[in-house]
Each structure stands twice: as structure tokens, then as C-alpha cells.
Amino acid sequence: MAHFSIKEPDEVTDLKVKEVYDEILTELGFGIVPNIFKSMAINPDLLEANWKKFRATILKGDVPRTLKEMIGVAISQANNSPYALNVHLHGLSALGMSEEVLKTLVSDFAACPLPAREKAVITFGLKAATQPHDLTDADYQQLRSLGLDESEIFEIIGTADLFTSINRYTDAIALEIDSL
């Protein structure tokens, strides 16, 4: 059981929370408001700020959402964060990712049938999240040689930062996995 109450959409009376929930339902594409956001309803301003950061980082930009979600899988797996790992896997499934890719993504990344460019991006994102001081010029150059520009590399680091933060938050409150 989560250490914060989960506010279901039909329990919400705060107008800001209702507005954020409506945006999540419209824009996220899961057909639900995930527990992570429902757990933040206790503080409407913080809920709104976190939703805006999530939206700007994951739903916008030039790096495909599926690639960002795969970075989330790698980071959540490395952090042993079950909530986020399950949510990202569900997200990838909802976005049309094959079961084969999902299975090997978590069981044997080296054998995962992804293009080298996507594997390099995921590896970079994981390193940015787990070993940021070990990122080298060669790591950045590898992404540039695969055609990523400065803005896309910034998005990858922003994605790594967001998912690291989400892992810490969801684990700290023992957030229950959504009924998906």
C-alpha cells in the first residue's frame, strides 16, 4: 500500500487537479490517470509541475516516445523499481512494441532486436542515469556519429533525469502498480 493516498478522478474536487487529470487522460494515451499522478493530488501545484515536466520530456521533442520509454525500462530495471518498470513496459506495449522486443529488452539487452542507433541511445541514457560522471566525450561522439544532434542528446539526458527521479519517488512511497 502506498504511503500517500491515491485520489481517484471521481474523488477529486480541486479544479487544478481535475484539469491536470483531464490533460493526462487526453494526452498520455493509457486511458487512465496513472497512480503516480493520483498520488500527487495531495499537492495540486506539485502535481501540475510534475505533469508538465513529464509532458515536456516524454510526450514532446524529437526523440521518439518509444525510445524514451525504453530508456525508462533500462533505468527502472537498473534501479530495481517495479512500478516504473511495469508502467514503461505497458506503455511500450500500448505504443505497439512487439512482445519479442519487450521480452529481450528486459532479459537480454545485447540480443534485443533493435537497431544499433536505438541501442546506443538506451545505453547512453542508462549511463546518464546510473553513472553520469563516467560519460565521456566518446559517449557523446558516438551519438553524434549516429546522427543525433545536441537537442536530441539533451532530451535523452532529460529523460534519464526524469526517470531516475520517478524511480526514487515511486519506490520511496511504495507506489502500487496500476491496474492496467
Disulfide bonds with the S-S distance in Angstrom:
none
